[in-house]
Amino acid sequence: MRTYLEFAFKKFQNKMTYRLDFFMGIVNMFITIVVYLCIYRALYAEATEVDGISFAMVATSFVISLGLSSVFEYNEMFLQDKVHDGSITNEFLKPVNFSLRLLAENMGEAIFKLVFHFLPALLLTMVYTKLCPPKSLGHLLLMLVSVCFGYLIQWLIGFIVQTWSFWLFSVWGIMTIKNVIVRVLSGTLLPIWFMPSVMKKIIAWTPFESIYFIPVQIYLGEIQGIELWEKLLIQLIWILMLWMIARFFWKKGIKKLVVQGG
């Protein structure tokens, strides 16, 4: 475990060396959030609520969802590049688990973006518009737990698609489609509150709601009591299911690589 923590820390340190990336990350995130908030402010016009959802709730949902979507981003072509240049074979010689090492490095990068991109952009956004405070300190802490679960769900979905590099020449197109689906169905672009009832029921049977929308609901106190714990359990179930799928494709991919490589 200590080895993988060191991988995460090294990645965190490496990201800190790029000072321009640090400032541009804040600016980019702040501008993106403000643009979306301007669009929804125009849609709300003089209305205080739409379908029982206030503008402050929408603004909070957007800030959290868009901010986390930026934090969760990582190089999803990493495995494909390793397979194409043949360096993936060198990874198998190292005394560490490749997928866990990759997860640790991606988490190190995510922590950097959270601390040095998202939090500064969040403070700037709070000056620009009013956001809802957390329902309580307990809800805030459970929201952070839910965010960690959401990150693992998103990462596992991306890793599953990455493993298809063992069979496909390029997964870029599939990865792009995957990212669009995640953004739409996770409530990043349009809060799930405003989606048709049929669409809500469909999304409830997918892992996408667990990535951003459940953490937002916990933060706002939209779900409480036993329902809150049920949502966290659902996230854990999705993590387990996706991990099993990722493990299946990874093992099949390694066997295929070994056969082709002799």
N, C-alpha and C positions, 0 to 999 in steps of 0.2 A: 504493500500500500504506500509506503514511504517513497518508493521509486517513482510511482505515478504522480504523487504530489510534487515531486521535484520536477517532473516533466511539465506540470501545470505552471509551477513557479518560474521555470525557465522561459516558457512561452510568454508569461506575464511580463517578465523583465525585457524580453526581446521587443515586445510591443512598445515599451516605454522609451526605447531609443529613437523612435520616429516621432519627433516633436510636432512636425507639420501635420502628420496624420492625426495627432492628438487634437489639435485646434480645428482642423477641417472636419473631424468627426463630430465635434460639438456643433459647429456651424451647420453642417449638413443635416443632422438630426433635428436641430431647432427649426430650420427653414421648412423641413418636411412636415413637422408637427403643425407649424403655424399655417401652412398652406391648407392642410386638411381641415383645421379648425375654422379658417375663413370660409371654406366651402359650406361647412355645416352651420356656421353662424348665419350665412345667407339663407340657407334652407329653413332655418328656424324663424328667421325674420323677427317679428315682434312676439312670437309665441313663446311662452315660458316652458311649456311641455308639449311633447308629441307622443301620443300613446302612453302617457304616464312617465315618460323618460325626459328628464330635464336636460338642458344644454350642458350644465355642469357635469352631469353623469356621462353624457356623450364625450365631452372634452376629456374627462378623466379616463374613460375607456380607450379613447384614441391615443392619449399620451402613454398609457401603460402598454397597450398592444403594439403600437408603432415603435415605441422605445425598446421593448423586449424583442421585437422582430429584428431590429438592428443588432441588438446584443447577441441574439442567437445565431446570427450569420457566421458562416465559416467556409473554408475552401472545400466545396463539395466535389471538386474534380481531383482531389488529392490522390485517391486510390486509383482512379483511371490513369493519371499521369505515371504513377508507380508501375502499373501493369504495362503501359505502352513502352516505357523505357527499360523495362526489365528489372528495375531496382527493387521490385516487390520481393524478389527472391532473397535479397540481402536482409530484408526485414525479418524473414523467417529464421535467420541465423542469430538474431539478437535474443538475449535471455529475457525478453519481456513479451507480453501479449500485445500484438499489433493494434487490435481494436481498442483495448483499454488505454494504450499509450496515445492513440489518436484522440480518444475521448478526453483524456487528461489535458492534452495540448489545446484542444478546442475549448475546454472549460476555462483554461488559463486565459485564453483570448477573450472569452465571454466576460470573465470577471473584470478584465481590463476595460472593456467597452462599457460595462455597467458602471464602474467607478469614475472613469475619465471621459465618457461620452454621454451616457444616459443621465446621470445625476446632475452634471452641470446644465445640460439641456433642460432637464426638469425644473431646475431653479429658475432659469430664464423664462420658461413657459409659465410658471406660477406668477411671474411679474406681469406677463402679457394677458393672462386670463385666469378666472377663478376655477379652481379644481376642488373636487370633493375630498374631504379628509377621510382617512380610514374609519370604518365603523367603530373600531376599538383597537387597542394595542394587541389583543389576542387575535383579532381578524388580520391585522397587519403581519403578525408573525406566521400565522397559518397561510397567508397569501404568499409569503416568501418560500414556505415549504412547497406550496402548489406551483410556484414559479420554477423551482428546481425540478419538480416532476414534469412540468411542461417542457422544460429544456431537454430532458432525457427523451421524451416522446418525439419531439421534433428531430433530435439528433439521430435517433434510431430509424426514423422514417428515411432520413437522408442517407444514412449508412446502408440501409437495405438497397436503395437505388444505386449507391456507389458499388455495391458488390456485383451488380449486373455488368460491370466493366469486364468481368471474366468471360462474358458471353458476347457482349456487344462492342463494336468498334468505338462508339461514343454514346455516353449517357447524357450528354448536354441537353438534348431535346427533351428527354423524359424528365430530367431534373428541372428544366424550365417549367414544364407542365405541372410538375409536382409543386413547385413553389407558388404558382398561380392558384392552384387548388387550395393549398394551405392558407394563403392570404385571404382568399374569399370565404372559405368555410370555417376558418378560425375566428372570424369576426374582426380581422385587422382593418379591412377596407370599409366594411359595412357592419356595424354592430349586429349581433345575432338577434337582439331585441326587435329590430325592424324587418326581419326576414319573415316570409310567409310561414304559416303554421306547419305546412307540409315539409318545407325546407328545414325547419327547426327539428322536426321529428327525425328526418334523415340524418342531420348533423349529429343528433344525440347518439346515433349508432356508429359514429366514426370517432377516431381519436383526435380530430381537429379541434373540437370544442375544448378539449383538455389542455391545449397548448397555451392559449391566451385568455379565453373567455371565462373559464372557471376561476383563474386567479383574480380577474377583474371583479367577478361576482362576489368572491370572498372579501376582497378589499372594500367593496361598497356595502357589504352586509346584505346582499340580495339573497344569499343562501345562508342559513343558520342552523344550529342544532344538529339533529341527526342527518339532515340533508347535506350539510357541509362535510361531515365525515364520510358520507356515501360518495360524494364527488371526489374526495381525496382517494378513496378506495378504488373508484373507477379509474383514476389516473394510474394507480399502482398496477391495476389489472392490465391496462394498455401497455405499460412499460414491460411487464412480464411477457405479454403476447408478442410484442414487437421484438423483444430481445430474442425470443425463441425463433421467430421468423428470420431475423438477422443472422443468428447463429447457423440456421439451416443453409441459407444462401452462402455464407462465408465458408462453411465446410465443403459444400458442393463446388464452390469456386476454386478452392485450394486444390481439390482433387483433380479438377479439370486442368488447372495450371501445371500440376505435376505430370499429368499424362501427356500434355502437349510438350512439356519441356524434357520429357524422357525420364 
